[in-house]
Amino acid sequence: AGRGAIVMVPEIALTPSLLQLFLTHFGRQVAVLHSCLSTGERYDEWKRVRDGQASVVIGTRSAVFAPLADVGLMSSYQSESMVRYHAREVAKFRCTHHKGLLLLGSATPAVESRYAAEMGQYHLFTLRQRYNAHQMPKVRLVDMKPKKHSPAHTLDSFSELVCSNSLRAARISNAVGLLKEEMRRLNSLI
């Protein structure tokens, strides 16, 4: 009791729904820190945290630097993006310093985090079912690499057909269709 918490979200767009949930429980004790706030708004929120007027901070990766005097809990998602600092490592340091609890959450945990859990350095908690017992969406993987007989950077007719038919079927049934192209910077073969 009396300790602070930092909850990091993977993207700014997820902040409003989480903020509403936390405001319901903690009221004015909640501060928000992310880059869509103006410089003045960010400074006001930062000052509220520093002065002890807010003990729960919600924000993106930079929220890890919030000036909480006593971090009791830090919840961090796992990210692969290349930045000048790794939020997970900063979070681990701050929680160690404050003797707080670090909760790492990810659908796709970093290899080193998973390994640490398997070696007993972390406690591993696995969600066995989805929130609200929702079913998993249907996913179809389509190889989008150009075939040898196709000109470079063009889809073969089968890939185009699968994608267009799947999206058309989703539209007709008032479902949601999502086309996601996986880009891997380190893979020079694609």
Disulfide bonds with the S-S distance in Angstrom:
none
